[in-house]
Amino acid sequence: MFSYCADPESLGTIAWFSCFLTTGVHLSFYLAFFKVLGLLAVTAPVALAFGFIGAMTARSHFLPLSLIGRAYIAIVRGVPDIAFFMFFVIALDQAFEWTRHKLLCPEWTQPIRQGNDFIVCAAAKLPLGTAPQWVHESYAFFLALITFSIVFGAFAANVLYGAMRAVPRAQIETAEAYGMTHRQSFWRILVPQMWVYALPGLSNLWMVLIKATPLLFLLGLEDIVYWARELGGTKTPKFTDYPHGDWRMWYFLALLIFYLGCTRVSEVLLERLMKRLTHGQATLGGEAQRKAAA
Amino acid sequence: MRGNNQTKGVKLMKKILLGTAVLAFSAGMALAQDTVRMGTEGAYPPYNFINDKGEVDGFERELGDELCKRAELTCEWVKNDWDSIIPNLVSGNYDTIMAGMSITDERDQVIDFTQDYYPPTESAYVAASDGVDIKGGIVAAQTATIQAGYVAESGATLVEFATPEETVAAVRNGEADAVFADYDYLVPLVEESNGELMFVGDRVPLGGGVGMGLRESDTELKEKFDAAITAMKEDGSLNDLLKKWFGDEVATY
């Protein structure tokens, strides 16, 4: 990075660290923080949408739809995360490639499954074999995003399903008495009121999601935990200009601070959100707010 | 004015469409010369590791690049976790594995190997002090390696770790009595440890050498790499590489 870094052995401590902490690998490490934050920022709303749709289908009066919703919640919640992340992603990728293969290469005669191998024509590969590495990485990121959203969506669906049932029945009855249709009372009465019941459960999920990001490496994405382990490990002078002992403790300490910081920021924001959602609700919290204001 | 704008719009549209058509066509042409994606772990010096610049480096990087040059292939390196390195190969996420992977019967049932580019390896025990009981004590090894299999059968208590680094760290912090790993991986670590670590017991020859892993259906690619490896063995350039990365005492062809 700096011009004086050519011969690290001759440097003083501060200069040495300024070089050490700006090597290419360290820049990848810093980039990984943004990768993790980006994944969180996109996954959270998508998973919430999955959850909302899941809860709505599970509540449906149309039996097949309700069964689909409930099966989604039950199956995804029941499968261990690590199994999901090891196999579902590969299966999803293969499903995409299989579909593209059927569409793009109808004249292909060889079987797709040959023993253990999964072979599709070159044009059906995702991403294409000629694509640069960043396309492969973005695709992996996209697969990770879908997988995280499906897994956390199922948990969110269960939370929202419970929250919808927690809204006092009297509220819906009143809506019906005013002549609202089923749809109207759902969107205008039930949905605005359920969030206050859903938030504690959803905030738990968010906290778990923040800490689940090391699963990214199973999907071939280098996350911060991977880099901390890789960079902190003992480095012998033969393979690096910056040899050092086992420094994993320091790297993991940095991660600890990062994760604690994330938790603290989330707590503050969630607390504010809770206050807003409680406003005017027929709950203990809502009642307390009303009395304090009066 | 409006009409004029629209025709302009249509013209622009045509240009863009033509542009994409040309792009798509050239992409189709380029398919003939596919990139071969080389999968590795990047955590096993001197075989493969990540250098200061963040690139894959090591014996296998240099060898792989040379093999690709000889076979006239364009190659690109990708990192993958050791645990899922075989599933991702058979699923087609990359085309080869060069990750210090020993050729074993178990693996050969799932994937194919080229001939070995590193002679059958010797594995060794390293401990923090002499006189450690390597047949009855606690021995660390990396998960899903031939060394882990060997330790499990040797009568010692096996503790497995996901990365080679952690197996050595386990010995340093006393979690394990000894670590069992490739001799060549351990040599630089022992040399640099200032006497903290030492080799104990005898070296054990294991596996059928290190080879490049490929999908069983990829016979054409396998032949190309096999031919390149043979050529490198014949003209001695493979031996030069081995000496460069593993020192003069390494077994050669």
Interface residues (C-beta under 8 A of the other chain):
Chain A: T23 G24 V25 L27 S28 M86 I90 D93 Q94 E97 Q114 G115 N116 D117 F118 I119 V120 A122 A123 K125 L128 G129 T130 Q133 H136 F217 L218 G220 E222 R229 E230 G233 T234 T236 P237 K238 F239 T240 D241 Y242 P243 D246 R248
Chain B: A27 G28 A30 L31 Q33 D34 T35 R37 G42 A43 P45 P46 F49 I50 N51 D52 K53 G54 E55 D57 G58 E76 V78 K79 N80 D81 D83 S84 P87 N88 V90 S91 G92 N93 V110 I111 T163 E165 E166 V168 A169 R172 P188 L189 E191 E192 R215 E216 S217 D218
